[in-house]
Amino acid sequence: MSKFRIYFFSFLIVFCGIFLPNCAKKGFISGGPQDTIPPVMLGSNPKNYSTNFDKDEIKIDFDEFVKIKDLNKNLIVSPPFDQMPDITPMGSARRTITIKLKDTLKPNTTYSFNFGDAIIDNNEGNVLKQFKYVFSTGSYIDSLTLSGTISSANKLKSDNFVNVMLYDAKTFKDSTIYKEKPLYVTNTLDSLTTFTIENIREGQYYLVALKDKNNNYKFDPHQDKIGFIKEPITIPSEKEYHINLFKSEEKFEANRPSQISENKWYVPFVGNAHDVDIVVKKNDSLIKSTYTRLQQKDSLQLWFPKIKADSLHVLVKQGDFKKQFTVRPRPKMKAIDTLAVSGSGGLLNFINDFSITTSTPYAKINSKLVTVTNKDSLKIPFDIVEDKVNQKLSFTFEKKENEKYTINLLPGAITDFFGKPNDTLNYKLNTNQFSDNGNLIVNLQGVKRFPIIVEIINEKEEVIASKISTKETRIEFNLLPPRKYFIKVIYDDNKNGKWDPGYYWDRRQAEETFFYPEEIDVRANWDINQEVILE
């Protein structure tokens, strides 16, 4: 081999050793930056904001493939149709959205299709927010607007997906919202507490909001919340309106009882069940009975002993309401007549009383068979507060710091409706030191009227402490367990010591409620002075 060849091959070996490893390194092909741009409308037929509209089909073209998502939640058509149009594509992707109208269009009316967040691109899911298609069957587009805010009466958090509607004042009656759809409508959607109704014609209107469970734009008082402005409003208007939603407290009405066990029936109702009278009869013979409240439900629990009968008569009365139901007891139903008592020991805070609940209605309490003792086994004076309709007993006594208490109920201390006594019950309780808790002093500014109810609530809107004031604006809440709280103020206009909802048929609003918007952090061994301006 010549020297030239030797040098040549040596050069190749060195060259490959230096350069080829770099050439062999792995790499990745980049697809470029992620698409974050929503679809763009290229055009439509007929054109958006057309006048003298007389078509039954609309086509809207986009610059890329689009899909429609959650149309039922997002689409707002104003005024609403009796028959919703067919809109495609649903579930597939196309460059064109087609709207096929089914209803006969009203003359000289501006229609608006607000798609909310329903239109997204096919690949990245970018949302074309609040896209609107508008047309008028007349010679011009109505362009007036109305804005405002929404809240939920006696609730810290506002409802979402609320329909806000306008009705023509010339034809409006109190019964209209039960029977007819509105002239204009918008929706607050998922998390908004503000609303804007657009493309309105000049005139006078009634403003109504519904948390509309069926989304049919008609008021069902059994399941919908309602809010309204009592007087008609004039458009155009620069005023912003506030609507307060509440569950209308309808007049009491009971429905047919249903059997749950051998000796318990449910009696569904609407309205306020306070001071209801229920009588059970077999033929003309009176059957001993009682009722309690079914928690978190609009039903009463009707209790009476096992009885053999082909049929029974249940008469329910309250005020002007009086109705008798004929029911047929079912054989071989399980009996619920064993008394069980629910309650738990542990830490007892200074602002609440210890309480127990019974599984069956209690008939009487023998306080002589109940003792409350401290850690030195000394008896402590106490009172028992009865709440029969809720099957609840509360024990009130002076609580001292860093103390241990025992509540003992001997057999027979509680006798239930069926004559069954309790077994021996013992509850071990203890308190912490005063310094383990905090004090909150609420200084109210701008109180419009008295009396007021001032409540301290947690994030679940459970009432932790409550006080009524007839003139004082400085309210002290001492020995609160350390945590974050909210402050609620209720204008107790009917002076009954509780918040009352409104009643639409009487055009009565719910009692006014104010929430301080920020959480108050109550810490152990701290005094917090909190100024609250009621606006």
Residue, then its C-alpha position, 0 to 999 in steps of 0.5 A: m500500500s502506498k504512503f498516499r493511501i495510508y495517509f488518505f485512510s488515516f484522514l478518513i478515520v480522523f474525519c469520521g471520528i470528529f464529525l460523524p458523531n455530531c451528525a448522528k445526534k437525535g433531533f425533533i421536528s417542531g410543529g411550530p407554536q400552539d394555535t391559540i387563535p379562535p375561529v374567524m367568521l368569513g361571512s354569512n348568508p344572509k349577511n349578519y345584521s341583515t334587515n327585511f329578513d325573510k329566510d328560513e335558513i342561515k349559513i355562517d362560514f369560518d376560516e377553519f373547521v369548527k364544532i358546537k359544544d354545550l349548545n343548550k347551555n350557551l345559546i341565547v335566542s332573543p326573542p325566544f322561539d316556540q320551536m328551537p331551530d336546528i343548528t349543525p354541526m353537532g358533534s362533527a366539524r365543518r367550516t359552516i354552521t347552518i341554522k334552520l328556522k322552524d318558527t314563523l318570524k314576527p314582523n318588524t322584530t330584531y332577532s339575536f342569536n348569542f352563541g356564548d362559548a358554544i363555537i370552538d375550533n376543531n383542533e385546539g378547542n379555542v373558543l369564539k366567545q359571545f359570537k352573535y348573529v343578528f337580523s331584523t324582519g323590519s327595516y332597521i336593527d333595534s340597538l338599545t341595551l339594558s344592563g344590571t346585576i344579579s344576586s341570590a337573596n340570603k345567599l353569599k354566592s349568586d346563582n348561575f345560568v339565570n334568564v333575564m327577561l323583558y315583557d311588554a308593559k302594555t300587555f303584561k299581567d301578573s299571570t304573564i310570566y306563568k304562561e307566556k315567553p318574554l319579548y327579550v331574553t339574555n342569560t348570565l351563563d356560568s359565572l357572571t353576576t352581570f347581565t346585558i340585554e341588547n337589540i331592544r326597541e324603545g318602550q316600557y317593559y317589566l324586568v324579570a329574572l328566573k333561575d329557570k330549571n326547565n329553561n322554558y322561560k316560564f315561571d314554575p314557583h315549585q322549582d324556580k327562583i324569581g327576581f323582579i323590578k316591581e315597576p315598569i322601566t323605560i327604554p332607553s335607560e342609562k340606569e343599571y338595575h339590580i335583581n335579587l333572586f329568591k324562591s317564592e314562598e307560595k301559599f301552603e298546599a299539601n299533596r297526597p301522602s305516601q307511605i314510607s314504613e308501617n307507621k310513617w308517611y311523607v306529606p309533600f307540601v309547598g309554602n310555609a308549613h308553620d302551624v299545620d294541623i293534620v288529622v288521621k281518621k279510620n272511618d269516623s274514629l280519630i287515630k292518634s298521630t303527630y308530624t315532624r319536619l323532614q330535613q332539607k325536604d319540602s315534606l312532613q313526616l306523619w307518624f301514627p301507630k300500626i293500624k289495620a284498615d282498608s283505607l284511612h282519611v288524612l285531613v290537612k289544614q292551614g289557614d284557607f287551605k283544607k284538603q282530605f286525602t284517602v290513603r290505603p295502607r300497604p301490608k307487610m311494611k317495615a316498622i320504624d318505632t324504635l327510639a334511637v338518639s343521635g349526638s356526639g361528645g368532644l369539644l364543646n364551643f362557647i357559642n353553641d349548646f349541646s344538642i341531640t336528635t331522635s329517630t322517632p318523635y319524642a313525646k315527653i322529657n323527664s328532666k329529673l332523669v337527666t344530669v349535667t356534671n363537671k369534672d369534679s362530679l358537681k351537678i350543673p344547673f341546666d335547661i332543656v330547649e325542645d324543638k319537637v317539629n325537628q326532633k331536637l333537644s338542646f341543653t343550655f348551661e353555663k360553660k366555663e373554660n378548660e372544663k369537662y362535662t358529662i351529660n347523663l340521661l337515664p332510661g326513661a328520660i326521653t319517651d317517644f311518640f310510640g311509648k318507647p323509652n331511651d336506653t342509658l345515654n352518656y356524653k363526654l364534653n370538654t371546653n378549651q381555654f378562652s384564649d383559644n378563641g377569638n372575639l369579633i366586634v362588628n361596627l355597622q355604618g349606614v344602617k337604613r332601618f331596624p330591627i336587623i339580624v347580624e349573622i356570622i356564617n362560614e364558607k358553607e353559609e352555615v350560621i355560627a352565631s346570630k344576634i338581633s339589634t333594635k338600635e345598636t350598631r356595635i355588635e360583639f361576637n365573643l369566643l368564636p372558634p378560630r377560622k374565617y367567617f363572613i358577615k351577613v346583615i338582614y333587615d327584619d322588616n316584619k320583626n319575626g326574628k328570621w329572614d323571609p322570602g318574597y311572594y311573587w303573586d303579591r309582588r312582595q320582595a324578599e327581605e333585604t340582605f347584605f353580605y360583607p364581601e371579604e372573609i374575616d380571619v378570626r384568630a385565637n386570643w385576638d380581638i378584631n374590630q371590623e367596620v362594615i359599611l352597608e351599601 
